[in-house]
Structure formats: C-alpha cells, structure tokens
Amino acid sequence: MGLRERKKVTTREALHAAALRLFAERGFRETTVAMIAEAANVSERTFYRYFTSKEEVALADVLRALPRFEMAIRSRPASEDPLRATLNAFLSIADSPEARPFAMLYSGPPMIWLNARSLAPHMFVRLESSLSTALLARPADPGELEDARRYRMVLAARTSLVAFRTALARYHEVGGMTAAPPERFVALVREAFALVENGCRSPGGA
C-alpha cells in the first residue's frame, strides 16, 4: 500500500479501537460519535468517511469476517438443510481468527449483540442479507418455486442470527472469556441450533 492507503487504514483502526474502548468504559448508548472522533483525534466529518454509524464501528470485525463465512456457507453440501449448512459453515471456521468476531470474544462489548434495540435496524438487515444471499447461492431444488425458496432462506438466516445471539448471551452469563474458553461458545452455538432444529423441546420431550 502507498502512504495514503496506509494512513486510511491507520485512521480506521484508530476509530475502531477508540470506539470499543469507550463502549467498554461508558456503555454503548452513552457513547457518541463525537466522543469516538475526539478519542481518535479526528473530526466527526472524518469519522463518517469511514463508518456510517457507531453501530457499524461496533460490528466492524463481524462485517469484515462475513465474506469468509459466506464462502463457507456456499461450499456446504447441497444435501444439508439451510440451518445445518449455516451451523456447519460456522464450525468449519470456528478455530480460525475469522470466526472469533462472531463470538465477540476478543473485542467489542457483548451488550451490543444482546440487546437488539442497541443496533440500528439496517445493521440487522445487512447481516440477514449476507447470510440469506449465501444460502440462496447454494444449489436449489428444481421443483421449488423461487419465491418460496427465497422466503425459506431469509427465515433460515434470521433464525440463525437468533441462535448465535442467544448462544452469545448464554456464554457471557457463564463468565465469557474470563471463565470459559472459546470452545465453550462453540458448544453453546451447537446447542442453540440443536434446540431450534428440535423445536426447542426438552431433551426428554416427545
């Protein structure tokens, strides 16, 4: 990269680091874009050259990791249903750095994921769109109407996000990184998807 490109990367990373620090110190709701810009020694105008909102800063690692996750979903066997394909795609990269942002284990405040009201609606739409697009790129059943298939994939994407967020909530209830290894989060994701696939019945239920 040239000098200009390196400066852009440096500024973006400075904004990201400042935002995460302020979220942890002050709370997500209390932190403003002006505070983030000041902490990174830039103007608010500069902030908006890199991010559309503080929600986007909070999910920067997740959004950066999405292409790898999408590719993993697309590569799953056609025989797998969409929920199973999404879960197995996550598990296939769970030990890689690309998977860590989805757990928010190493950066970012968990409350951003745990409280849907803390996120701007367009961010949820962006995540849902990413997953549903990847699912729609998989081989289709020639006998299924396209509109019906699209509906199923969108529903699967939204259900998957709920499963991930619920597993994350449980992970932080048991202490998060301070008390449980990342493998515990992966196990909780497995459990959440299993419950969804089982209709949320108890293990001994009919």
Rosetta constraint file for C-alpha pairs under 8 A:
AtomPair CA 1 CA 5 HARMONIC 5.75 0.50
AtomPair CA 1 CA 6 HARMONIC 6.17 0.50
AtomPair CA 2 CA 6 HARMONIC 6.23 0.50
AtomPair CA 3 CA 7 HARMONIC 6.19 0.50
AtomPair CA 4 CA 8 HARMONIC 6.37 0.50
AtomPair CA 5 CA 9 HARMONIC 6.35 0.50
AtomPair CA 6 CA 10 HARMONIC 6.13 0.50
AtomPair CA 7 CA 11 HARMONIC 6.09 0.50
AtomPair CA 8 CA 12 HARMONIC 6.12 0.50
AtomPair CA 9 CA 13 HARMONIC 6.13 0.50
AtomPair CA 10 CA 14 HARMONIC 6.08 0.50
AtomPair CA 11 CA 15 HARMONIC 6.22 0.50
AtomPair CA 11 CA 40 HARMONIC 7.84 0.50
AtomPair CA 12 CA 16 HARMONIC 6.22 0.50
AtomPair CA 12 CA 50 HARMONIC 6.37 0.50
AtomPair CA 13 CA 17 HARMONIC 6.04 0.50
AtomPair CA 14 CA 18 HARMONIC 6.02 0.50
AtomPair CA 14 CA 40 HARMONIC 5.64 0.50
AtomPair CA 15 CA 19 HARMONIC 6.04 0.50
AtomPair CA 15 CA 36 HARMONIC 6.58 0.50
AtomPair CA 15 CA 37 HARMONIC 6.75 0.50
AtomPair CA 15 CA 39 HARMONIC 7.87 0.50
AtomPair CA 15 CA 40 HARMONIC 5.43 0.50
AtomPair CA 15 CA 47 HARMONIC 7.28 0.50
AtomPair CA 15 CA 57 HARMONIC 7.88 0.50
AtomPair CA 16 CA 20 HARMONIC 6.29 0.50
AtomPair CA 16 CA 57 HARMONIC 5.85 0.50
AtomPair CA 16 CA 58 HARMONIC 7.58 0.50
AtomPair CA 16 CA 60 HARMONIC 7.59 0.50
AtomPair CA 17 CA 21 HARMONIC 6.19 0.50
AtomPair CA 18 CA 22 HARMONIC 6.18 0.50
AtomPair CA 18 CA 36 HARMONIC 5.87 0.50
AtomPair CA 18 CA 39 HARMONIC 5.83 0.50
AtomPair CA 18 CA 40 HARMONIC 5.85 0.50
AtomPair CA 19 CA 23 HARMONIC 6.03 0.50
AtomPair CA 19 CA 36 HARMONIC 5.33 0.50
AtomPair CA 19 CA 54 HARMONIC 7.64 0.50
AtomPair CA 19 CA 57 HARMONIC 6.92 0.50
AtomPair CA 19 CA 58 HARMONIC 7.26 0.50
AtomPair CA 20 CA 24 HARMONIC 6.24 0.50
AtomPair CA 20 CA 58 HARMONIC 6.79 0.50
AtomPair CA 20 CA 107 HARMONIC 7.18 0.50
AtomPair CA 20 CA 108 HARMONIC 5.47 0.50
AtomPair CA 20 CA 109 HARMONIC 7.10 0.50
AtomPair CA 21 CA 25 HARMONIC 6.21 0.50
AtomPair CA 22 CA 26 HARMONIC 5.57 0.50
AtomPair CA 22 CA 27 HARMONIC 6.98 0.50
AtomPair CA 22 CA 28 HARMONIC 7.78 0.50
AtomPair CA 22 CA 31 HARMONIC 6.44 0.50
AtomPair CA 22 CA 36 HARMONIC 7.24 0.50
AtomPair CA 23 CA 27 HARMONIC 4.56 0.50
AtomPair CA 23 CA 28 HARMONIC 4.71 0.50
AtomPair CA 23 CA 31 HARMONIC 6.27 0.50
AtomPair CA 23 CA 108 HARMONIC 7.72 0.50
AtomPair CA 23 CA 109 HARMONIC 6.56 0.50
AtomPair CA 24 CA 28 HARMONIC 7.56 0.50
AtomPair CA 24 CA 108 HARMONIC 7.74 0.50
AtomPair CA 24 CA 109 HARMONIC 6.12 0.50
AtomPair CA 26 CA 30 HARMONIC 6.04 0.50
AtomPair CA 26 CA 31 HARMONIC 6.25 0.50
AtomPair CA 27 CA 31 HARMONIC 6.26 0.50
AtomPair CA 28 CA 109 HARMONIC 7.88 0.50
AtomPair CA 28 CA 111 HARMONIC 7.86 0.50
AtomPair CA 28 CA 112 HARMONIC 7.14 0.50
AtomPair CA 28 CA 118 HARMONIC 7.63 0.50
AtomPair CA 29 CA 118 HARMONIC 7.21 0.50
AtomPair CA 31 CA 35 HARMONIC 6.44 0.50
AtomPair CA 31 CA 36 HARMONIC 7.41 0.50
AtomPair CA 32 CA 36 HARMONIC 6.47 0.50
AtomPair CA 32 CA 54 HARMONIC 7.48 0.50
AtomPair CA 33 CA 37 HARMONIC 6.15 0.50
AtomPair CA 33 CA 44 HARMONIC 6.80 0.50
AtomPair CA 33 CA 47 HARMONIC 7.63 0.50
AtomPair CA 33 CA 53 HARMONIC 7.48 0.50
AtomPair CA 33 CA 54 HARMONIC 6.30 0.50
AtomPair CA 34 CA 38 HARMONIC 6.12 0.50
AtomPair CA 34 CA 43 HARMONIC 7.79 0.50
AtomPair CA 34 CA 44 HARMONIC 5.83 0.50
AtomPair CA 35 CA 39 HARMONIC 6.11 0.50
AtomPair CA 36 CA 40 HARMONIC 6.27 0.50
AtomPair CA 37 CA 41 HARMONIC 6.10 0.50
AtomPair CA 37 CA 42 HARMONIC 5.14 0.50
AtomPair CA 37 CA 43 HARMONIC 5.56 0.50
AtomPair CA 37 CA 44 HARMONIC 5.51 0.50
AtomPair CA 37 CA 46 HARMONIC 7.81 0.50
AtomPair CA 37 CA 47 HARMONIC 6.08 0.50
AtomPair CA 38 CA 42 HARMONIC 5.94 0.50
AtomPair CA 38 CA 43 HARMONIC 6.82 0.50
AtomPair CA 38 CA 44 HARMONIC 7.95 0.50
AtomPair CA 42 CA 46 HARMONIC 6.23 0.50
AtomPair CA 42 CA 47 HARMONIC 7.16 0.50
AtomPair CA 43 CA 47 HARMONIC 6.46 0.50
AtomPair CA 44 CA 48 HARMONIC 6.51 0.50
AtomPair CA 45 CA 49 HARMONIC 6.70 0.50
AtomPair CA 46 CA 50 HARMONIC 7.06 0.50
AtomPair CA 47 CA 51 HARMONIC 6.17 0.50
AtomPair CA 48 CA 52 HARMONIC 5.58 0.50
AtomPair CA 48 CA 53 HARMONIC 7.39 0.50
AtomPair CA 51 CA 56 HARMONIC 6.19 0.50
AtomPair CA 51 CA 57 HARMONIC 6.41 0.50
AtomPair CA 52 CA 56 HARMONIC 6.43 0.50
AtomPair CA 53 CA 57 HARMONIC 6.73 0.50
AtomPair CA 54 CA 58 HARMONIC 6.24 0.50
AtomPair CA 55 CA 59 HARMONIC 6.36 0.50
AtomPair CA 55 CA 118 HARMONIC 7.99 0.50
AtomPair CA 55 CA 119 HARMONIC 5.97 0.50
AtomPair CA 55 CA 120 HARMONIC 6.62 0.50
AtomPair CA 55 CA 123 HARMONIC 7.36 0.50
AtomPair CA 56 CA 60 HARMONIC 5.80 0.50
AtomPair CA 56 CA 123 HARMONIC 7.22 0.50
AtomPair CA 58 CA 108 HARMONIC 6.26 0.50
AtomPair CA 58 CA 109 HARMONIC 7.89 0.50
AtomPair CA 58 CA 112 HARMONIC 7.53 0.50
AtomPair CA 59 CA 63 HARMONIC 6.11 0.50
AtomPair CA 59 CA 108 HARMONIC 7.81 0.50
AtomPair CA 60 CA 64 HARMONIC 6.05 0.50
AtomPair CA 61 CA 65 HARMONIC 6.21 0.50
AtomPair CA 61 CA 101 HARMONIC 5.44 0.50
AtomPair CA 62 CA 66 HARMONIC 6.29 0.50
AtomPair CA 62 CA 101 HARMONIC 5.09 0.50
AtomPair CA 62 CA 102 HARMONIC 5.67 0.50
AtomPair CA 63 CA 127 HARMONIC 7.95 0.50
AtomPair CA 65 CA 69 HARMONIC 6.60 0.50
AtomPair CA 65 CA 98 HARMONIC 5.42 0.50
AtomPair CA 65 CA 99 HARMONIC 7.14 0.50
AtomPair CA 65 CA 101 HARMONIC 7.10 0.50
AtomPair CA 65 CA 102 HARMONIC 7.98 0.50
AtomPair CA 66 CA 70 HARMONIC 5.96 0.50
AtomPair CA 66 CA 130 HARMONIC 7.38 0.50
AtomPair CA 67 CA 71 HARMONIC 6.15 0.50
AtomPair CA 68 CA 72 HARMONIC 6.31 0.50
AtomPair CA 68 CA 98 HARMONIC 7.05 0.50
AtomPair CA 69 CA 73 HARMONIC 6.34 0.50
AtomPair CA 69 CA 89 HARMONIC 6.78 0.50
AtomPair CA 69 CA 90 HARMONIC 6.78 0.50
AtomPair CA 69 CA 93 HARMONIC 7.71 0.50
AtomPair CA 69 CA 98 HARMONIC 7.97 0.50
AtomPair CA 69 CA 99 HARMONIC 7.83 0.50
AtomPair CA 70 CA 74 HARMONIC 6.27 0.50
AtomPair CA 70 CA 130 HARMONIC 7.09 0.50
AtomPair CA 70 CA 131 HARMONIC 6.57 0.50
AtomPair CA 70 CA 134 HARMONIC 5.30 0.50
AtomPair CA 71 CA 75 HARMONIC 6.27 0.50
AtomPair CA 71 CA 134 HARMONIC 7.32 0.50
AtomPair CA 72 CA 76 HARMONIC 6.64 0.50
AtomPair CA 72 CA 89 HARMONIC 4.94 0.50
AtomPair CA 72 CA 90 HARMONIC 7.49 0.50
AtomPair CA 72 CA 92 HARMONIC 7.41 0.50
AtomPair CA 72 CA 93 HARMONIC 7.84 0.50
AtomPair CA 73 CA 85 HARMONIC 6.09 0.50
AtomPair CA 73 CA 86 HARMONIC 5.77 0.50
AtomPair CA 73 CA 88 HARMONIC 7.90 0.50
AtomPair CA 73 CA 89 HARMONIC 5.06 0.50
AtomPair CA 73 CA 90 HARMONIC 8.00 0.50
AtomPair CA 73 CA 134 HARMONIC 6.16 0.50
AtomPair CA 73 CA 135 HARMONIC 6.61 0.50
AtomPair CA 74 CA 134 HARMONIC 5.66 0.50
AtomPair CA 74 CA 135 HARMONIC 6.48 0.50
AtomPair CA 74 CA 137 HARMONIC 6.23 0.50
AtomPair CA 74 CA 138 HARMONIC 5.46 0.50
AtomPair CA 75 CA 138 HARMONIC 7.67 0.50
AtomPair CA 76 CA 80 HARMONIC 7.18 0.50
AtomPair CA 76 CA 85 HARMONIC 5.84 0.50
AtomPair CA 76 CA 88 HARMONIC 7.68 0.50
AtomPair CA 76 CA 89 HARMONIC 6.86 0.50
AtomPair CA 76 CA 138 HARMONIC 7.91 0.50
AtomPair CA 77 CA 85 HARMONIC 7.67 0.50
AtomPair CA 78 CA 138 HARMONIC 6.69 0.50
AtomPair CA 78 CA 139 HARMONIC 5.89 0.50
AtomPair CA 78 CA 140 HARMONIC 7.97 0.50
AtomPair CA 80 CA 84 HARMONIC 5.93 0.50
AtomPair CA 80 CA 85 HARMONIC 5.53 0.50
AtomPair CA 81 CA 85 HARMONIC 6.00 0.50
AtomPair CA 82 CA 86 HARMONIC 6.11 0.50
AtomPair CA 82 CA 135 HARMONIC 6.56 0.50
AtomPair CA 82 CA 153 HARMONIC 6.91 0.50
AtomPair CA 82 CA 156 HARMONIC 6.24 0.50
AtomPair CA 83 CA 87 HARMONIC 6.25 0.50
AtomPair CA 83 CA 156 HARMONIC 5.91 0.50
AtomPair CA 83 CA 157 HARMONIC 7.82 0.50
AtomPair CA 83 CA 160 HARMONIC 6.68 0.50
AtomPair CA 83 CA 193 HARMONIC 7.62 0.50
AtomPair CA 84 CA 88 HARMONIC 5.99 0.50
AtomPair CA 85 CA 89 HARMONIC 5.92 0.50
AtomPair CA 86 CA 90 HARMONIC 6.32 0.50
AtomPair CA 86 CA 160 HARMONIC 7.23 0.50
AtomPair CA 87 CA 91 HARMONIC 6.24 0.50
AtomPair CA 87 CA 160 HARMONIC 7.92 0.50
AtomPair CA 87 CA 189 HARMONIC 7.94 0.50
AtomPair CA 87 CA 190 HARMONIC 7.34 0.50
AtomPair CA 87 CA 193 HARMONIC 7.18 0.50
AtomPair CA 88 CA 92 HARMONIC 5.99 0.50
AtomPair CA 89 CA 93 HARMONIC 6.79 0.50
AtomPair CA 90 CA 94 HARMONIC 5.81 0.50
AtomPair CA 90 CA 99 HARMONIC 7.14 0.50
AtomPair CA 91 CA 95 HARMONIC 7.84 0.50
AtomPair CA 91 CA 186 HARMONIC 7.47 0.50
AtomPair CA 93 CA 98 HARMONIC 6.97 0.50
AtomPair CA 93 CA 99 HARMONIC 5.75 0.50
AtomPair CA 94 CA 98 HARMONIC 7.84 0.50
AtomPair CA 94 CA 99 HARMONIC 5.09 0.50
AtomPair CA 94 CA 100 HARMONIC 7.21 0.50
AtomPair CA 94 CA 186 HARMONIC 7.13 0.50
AtomPair CA 95 CA 99 HARMONIC 6.88 0.50
AtomPair CA 95 CA 100 HARMONIC 7.96 0.50
AtomPair CA 96 CA 100 HARMONIC 7.11 0.50
AtomPair CA 97 CA 101 HARMONIC 7.76 0.50
AtomPair CA 99 CA 103 HARMONIC 7.31 0.50
AtomPair CA 100 CA 104 HARMONIC 6.37 0.50
AtomPair CA 100 CA 105 HARMONIC 6.24 0.50
AtomPair CA 100 CA 106 HARMONIC 7.09 0.50
AtomPair CA 101 CA 105 HARMONIC 6.69 0.50
AtomPair CA 101 CA 106 HARMONIC 7.22 0.50
AtomPair CA 101 CA 107 HARMONIC 7.38 0.50
AtomPair CA 103 CA 168 HARMONIC 6.47 0.50
AtomPair CA 103 CA 185 HARMONIC 7.25 0.50
AtomPair CA 104 CA 108 HARMONIC 5.83 0.50
AtomPair CA 104 CA 109 HARMONIC 7.34 0.50
AtomPair CA 104 CA 110 HARMONIC 6.60 0.50
AtomPair CA 105 CA 176 HARMONIC 7.56 0.50
AtomPair CA 105 CA 177 HARMONIC 6.56 0.50
AtomPair CA 105 CA 182 HARMONIC 7.37 0.50
AtomPair CA 110 CA 114 HARMONIC 6.35 0.50
AtomPair CA 110 CA 168 HARMONIC 7.82 0.50
AtomPair CA 110 CA 169 HARMONIC 7.83 0.50
AtomPair CA 110 CA 172 HARMONIC 7.64 0.50
AtomPair CA 111 CA 115 HARMONIC 5.96 0.50
AtomPair CA 111 CA 118 HARMONIC 8.00 0.50
AtomPair CA 112 CA 116 HARMONIC 7.41 0.50
AtomPair CA 112 CA 118 HARMONIC 5.82 0.50
AtomPair CA 112 CA 119 HARMONIC 6.74 0.50
AtomPair CA 113 CA 118 HARMONIC 7.85 0.50
AtomPair CA 113 CA 119 HARMONIC 7.85 0.50
AtomPair CA 113 CA 165 HARMONIC 6.21 0.50
AtomPair CA 113 CA 168 HARMONIC 7.90 0.50
AtomPair CA 114 CA 165 HARMONIC 6.45 0.50
AtomPair CA 114 CA 166 HARMONIC 7.72 0.50
AtomPair CA 114 CA 168 HARMONIC 7.66 0.50
AtomPair CA 114 CA 169 HARMONIC 6.02 0.50
AtomPair CA 115 CA 119 HARMONIC 7.56 0.50
AtomPair CA 119 CA 123 HARMONIC 6.66 0.50
AtomPair CA 119 CA 124 HARMONIC 7.34 0.50
AtomPair CA 120 CA 124 HARMONIC 7.18 0.50
AtomPair CA 121 CA 125 HARMONIC 6.32 0.50
AtomPair CA 122 CA 126 HARMONIC 6.04 0.50
AtomPair CA 123 CA 127 HARMONIC 6.37 0.50
AtomPair CA 124 CA 128 HARMONIC 6.07 0.50
AtomPair CA 125 CA 129 HARMONIC 5.86 0.50
AtomPair CA 126 CA 130 HARMONIC 6.19 0.50
AtomPair CA 127 CA 131 HARMONIC 6.43 0.50
AtomPair CA 128 CA 132 HARMONIC 6.02 0.50
AtomPair CA 128 CA 154 HARMONIC 7.11 0.50
AtomPair CA 128 CA 157 HARMONIC 5.60 0.50
AtomPair CA 128 CA 158 HARMONIC 5.88 0.50
AtomPair CA 128 CA 161 HARMONIC 7.53 0.50
AtomPair CA 129 CA 133 HARMONIC 5.84 0.50
AtomPair CA 129 CA 154 HARMONIC 7.64 0.50
AtomPair CA 129 CA 157 HARMONIC 7.85 0.50
AtomPair CA 130 CA 134 HARMONIC 6.33 0.50
AtomPair CA 131 CA 135 HARMONIC 6.24 0.50
AtomPair CA 131 CA 157 HARMONIC 5.39 0.50
AtomPair CA 132 CA 136 HARMONIC 6.03 0.50
AtomPair CA 132 CA 153 HARMONIC 5.36 0.50
AtomPair CA 132 CA 154 HARMONIC 5.13 0.50
AtomPair CA 132 CA 156 HARMONIC 7.41 0.50
AtomPair CA 132 CA 157 HARMONIC 5.27 0.50
AtomPair CA 133 CA 137 HARMONIC 6.27 0.50
AtomPair CA 134 CA 138 HARMONIC 7.03 0.50
AtomPair CA 135 CA 153 HARMONIC 6.14 0.50
AtomPair CA 135 CA 157 HARMONIC 7.96 0.50
AtomPair CA 136 CA 140 HARMONIC 7.74 0.50
AtomPair CA 136 CA 149 HARMONIC 7.95 0.50
AtomPair CA 136 CA 150 HARMONIC 6.92 0.50
AtomPair CA 136 CA 153 HARMONIC 6.47 0.50
AtomPair CA 140 CA 144 HARMONIC 7.71 0.50
AtomPair CA 144 CA 148 HARMONIC 6.93 0.50
AtomPair CA 144 CA 149 HARMONIC 6.53 0.50
AtomPair CA 145 CA 149 HARMONIC 6.24 0.50
AtomPair CA 146 CA 150 HARMONIC 6.09 0.50
AtomPair CA 147 CA 151 HARMONIC 6.29 0.50
AtomPair CA 148 CA 152 HARMONIC 6.38 0.50
AtomPair CA 149 CA 153 HARMONIC 6.27 0.50
AtomPair CA 150 CA 154 HARMONIC 6.19 0.50
AtomPair CA 151 CA 155 HARMONIC 6.20 0.50
AtomPair CA 152 CA 156 HARMONIC 6.09 0.50
AtomPair CA 153 CA 157 HARMONIC 6.11 0.50
AtomPair CA 154 CA 158 HARMONIC 6.24 0.50
AtomPair CA 155 CA 159 HARMONIC 6.05 0.50
AtomPair CA 156 CA 160 HARMONIC 6.02 0.50
AtomPair CA 157 CA 161 HARMONIC 6.37 0.50
AtomPair CA 158 CA 162 HARMONIC 6.41 0.50
AtomPair CA 159 CA 163 HARMONIC 6.28 0.50
AtomPair CA 160 CA 164 HARMONIC 6.22 0.50
AtomPair CA 160 CA 193 HARMONIC 7.56 0.50
AtomPair CA 161 CA 165 HARMONIC 6.12 0.50
AtomPair CA 162 CA 166 HARMONIC 5.99 0.50
AtomPair CA 163 CA 167 HARMONIC 6.12 0.50
AtomPair CA 163 CA 189 HARMONIC 6.92 0.50
AtomPair CA 163 CA 192 HARMONIC 5.42 0.50
AtomPair CA 163 CA 193 HARMONIC 6.08 0.50
AtomPair CA 163 CA 196 HARMONIC 7.68 0.50
AtomPair CA 164 CA 168 HARMONIC 6.18 0.50
AtomPair CA 164 CA 189 HARMONIC 6.09 0.50
AtomPair CA 164 CA 192 HARMONIC 7.47 0.50
AtomPair CA 165 CA 169 HARMONIC 6.16 0.50
AtomPair CA 166 CA 170 HARMONIC 6.32 0.50
AtomPair CA 166 CA 192 HARMONIC 7.19 0.50
AtomPair CA 167 CA 171 HARMONIC 6.10 0.50
AtomPair CA 167 CA 185 HARMONIC 6.92 0.50
AtomPair CA 167 CA 188 HARMONIC 5.25 0.50
AtomPair CA 167 CA 189 HARMONIC 5.27 0.50
AtomPair CA 167 CA 191 HARMONIC 7.95 0.50
AtomPair CA 167 CA 192 HARMONIC 6.11 0.50
AtomPair CA 168 CA 172 HARMONIC 6.34 0.50
AtomPair CA 168 CA 185 HARMONIC 6.88 0.50
AtomPair CA 168 CA 188 HARMONIC 7.80 0.50
AtomPair CA 168 CA 189 HARMONIC 7.88 0.50
AtomPair CA 169 CA 173 HARMONIC 6.28 0.50
AtomPair CA 170 CA 174 HARMONIC 6.46 0.50
AtomPair CA 170 CA 188 HARMONIC 7.53 0.50
AtomPair CA 171 CA 175 HARMONIC 6.65 0.50
AtomPair CA 171 CA 176 HARMONIC 5.30 0.50
AtomPair CA 171 CA 180 HARMONIC 7.86 0.50
AtomPair CA 171 CA 184 HARMONIC 7.32 0.50
AtomPair CA 171 CA 185 HARMONIC 5.78 0.50
AtomPair CA 171 CA 188 HARMONIC 7.16 0.50
AtomPair CA 172 CA 176 HARMONIC 4.25 0.50
AtomPair CA 172 CA 177 HARMONIC 7.94 0.50
AtomPair CA 174 CA 179 HARMONIC 6.98 0.50
AtomPair CA 174 CA 180 HARMONIC 7.19 0.50
AtomPair CA 175 CA 179 HARMONIC 4.74 0.50
AtomPair CA 175 CA 180 HARMONIC 6.29 0.50
AtomPair CA 176 CA 180 HARMONIC 5.54 0.50
AtomPair CA 176 CA 181 HARMONIC 7.63 0.50
AtomPair CA 177 CA 181 HARMONIC 5.90 0.50
AtomPair CA 177 CA 182 HARMONIC 6.89 0.50
AtomPair CA 180 CA 184 HARMONIC 6.12 0.50
AtomPair CA 181 CA 185 HARMONIC 7.45 0.50
AtomPair CA 182 CA 186 HARMONIC 6.68 0.50
AtomPair CA 183 CA 187 HARMONIC 6.25 0.50
AtomPair CA 184 CA 188 HARMONIC 6.23 0.50
AtomPair CA 185 CA 189 HARMONIC 6.25 0.50
AtomPair CA 186 CA 190 HARMONIC 6.40 0.50
AtomPair CA 187 CA 191 HARMONIC 6.25 0.50
AtomPair CA 188 CA 192 HARMONIC 6.08 0.50
AtomPair CA 189 CA 193 HARMONIC 6.27 0.50
AtomPair CA 190 CA 194 HARMONIC 6.12 0.50
AtomPair CA 191 CA 195 HARMONIC 6.18 0.50
AtomPair CA 192 CA 196 HARMONIC 6.36 0.50
AtomPair CA 193 CA 197 HARMONIC 6.14 0.50
AtomPair CA 194 CA 198 HARMONIC 6.06 0.50
AtomPair CA 195 CA 199 HARMONIC 6.14 0.50
AtomPair CA 195 CA 200 HARMONIC 4.50 0.50
AtomPair CA 195 CA 201 HARMONIC 6.81 0.50
AtomPair CA 196 CA 200 HARMONIC 5.35 0.50
AtomPair CA 201 CA 205 HARMONIC 5.76 0.50
AtomPair CA 201 CA 206 HARMONIC 7.77 0.50
